[in-house]
Amino acid sequence: MSETAEILQLRFEGNGINPEKVKPSEIGELIAEFQNALLATIKQEYPEIDTDTVLFSLDGVRNESLGINFKAIAEKILPEVRQAVVACYILISTTINNNDYTNLNHSTVQSLKKISSFSKRYQCNGHFNRNGETLSTITPNTEIKEAKIPAIRSSVNIYGEIIDVGSNIHIRLDDGYNVIVDADKQTSKKLGSKLWEYVGLRGNAKWDIESLRISEFKLIEILEYNPTGISNAFKQLREVGISGWDMYNTNDDITKQLLRD
């Protein structure tokens, strides 16, 4: 016998709310935001779970005030995965009750804000229910505020190709990401002569907490950087006494050795 599926419900009631008072597109948005919030939390808490697979499904829109039912599929997913879906749903509900969104990611909080906007627009309460039991409620007075995470700042060296020099400098890093560099006019003129060249820069960086990318970079100094070929690189290894490469003196010799099984 298959295990009973969990029923997760987003239900709105009060002020005469019902499906006939709401545009179909608004119900569609509620469904999408509920899905986005839950999947984003699963990605955050259980990164090993493939969220592209069907983890839960729509179980109908009920004309009981306005109830949107979702079913955590029991037959098609492993019990531990189903438990993870429910655990993330409970985490979201607990967060709403505590009015502390520190443990939720940006995407989840944004979806909850849109669900909250619906509650405000129709002056009704939104209940997060599990198997008929209310775990948390969003009211028209609920204020969902994303926790402000201090910016990550550090001094760092970056290396890449200068692709544009104007009022600021654009450098393309090895992973293809472009960083905008804030520099004074004198330094910008100096780097203008290195357009399309590979350079090293030292500066103070501000990191985006979500993407872990550099969002701001204030240049301190241009680093001494002289790119070298593979032969020169291994020549330098031999000169500092690192053994094992003495017999490889050409690019072909070195490449064959690096690519050997």
Phi, psi and omega in degrees: 000133182286150180289143181294135180285148175283137176254115179253125188233137169253109187238129178252137177212159180106151178058030176071019182294135174199166184304332182286343180267355189242138177294143177304325180295328179289321176295320177299321179293320178299317179299314182296318182289324175300313179299313182299316181298314183290317180293321179296324179289323177297317178301321181290313187272330183226071184298342180284346181276133178280103183280000175278345176277164181280110181261333176207160185224162176288131182247020174111156174255121186263142176270055178238080200066253172214102183245129177246113184261138174236145181242121173283107190298125181268326188284331191256353180233158181293150181304321181292330177288317177299320178296324179294320178300313181293319180299321180289325176297318179293322178300315178298315181297317179297321179299317179297316180298320183275350183053040179225108188259019182302323186272002178253148180280169185301317184297317179296315181298319180297321178293320178295326177297322180290324175294321178296324179298324177297317179299319179292318184297320183255005178051051180227167180261138177253117182259135172263106185251148173232116181050042176089352181257130180283124179264326179200164183221135171258124179252171177300342180264358181293131177246114180262109182242125180290135179295133179278117180264128180304141179294145176271122179234141179198161173273133187210153173260134175236151181228135180180188184260129176289119183247348179196140177226121178210236175291338169217180187244137178249126179235132180264119180282172183298332181274006178090355181277137181264133177247132176269123185256127176270119182216160178284170185298319182297315180292322179299320178296319180296318180285341177300330179284351182251021179304132182069015174254159179271126184226167173242135181230143174246135181194181176264123186247147170246131186254137174286126187292332182280309186268346186058031174261158176285120179262335176219144179214114179258116185291134174256312180203156173272128183276150172288115184221120179235101180299143182230154178284170183296325180295315179295324180298315180285334174297318179294324177298319180293323182293330179268009171092012177278112187276170175106345183244010184297328185275355183252108189242351179241163178301321180296317180299314183294316181297317180298319181292320180294326185265004182291155180296000000 
